[in-house]
């Protein structure tokens, strides 16, 4: 499997994967991603500055994530406490194609992000998810992320996690 920066040529496939994830969240009874976000503009805004990453298998994109080596403004106002105050990478919009579900692909992409962070000497990953996103909550627990409190996106509370890599 190859983990690489997404290009504009990947945007259509990424949008297909995100639409599948949006439908899955709805089928699970979640309100996460049911308000018009993410959308094709979100993807363009990820790809243009180099935040969008894809996981490829046999030349096919099977997963997507936004990997941001920058400050996340919503994380500045946590109801709780982060483990660290230094440089960190932010992970948003993790999505796996329906055909690859059940194979641990989201776990693989999170591990690839950890490797990428370490390669850039960034020792912390911060991520948030909806309180009812059970699959992501299980992945974060399995990979050793610590619950740090709540942050807010578009007026909704999100569970915030951090993992120290170094």
Phi, psi and omega in degrees: 000143182243133178247119185214165175296139177284151176242170177302328179294338180273347190303319181297314179295318178301316180298321177300315180295317179295322177298321176298317180294321177299315179295321178296316180299320179295314180298330178282356180085015181270152172265358178296132177066028180251016185240024181090003178235139352287167183214177181303326178295323177301315180298314178301320180289339173279314187289318186304313179273002179090020180274335184281133178229145177238149172253125185245144175223124181052046178067011180243134177286124180244349180203160183218150171203148170267127183237109192245115177268065183200171179290136172259109184307322181296336181280349179288340183241058181282138170269089188146211181209128174291159177286333184217165179241002183274198180299145179211163173251142179254138176244126176227160168056047176285125181214141181236138178299147182304321181298336183258002181299148177082007181250006180078021184293321179296323176296317179299315181296323178295321177294322177296323178293321176299316178299317179297315179301313180298323180295338178256014179058035174255121189261014181216139173239131176242139184211153175226158177207163178294148182299338182253014177273075187303316179302316180291322178300320179294319179297314181299320178295313181299324183271004174086024176283144180258134175289129185244345181143204181240144172236167183236132174234129179048038175083000182249139177288144178227144176283129184251138184227155175219148173229128175271128184261340182227000000 
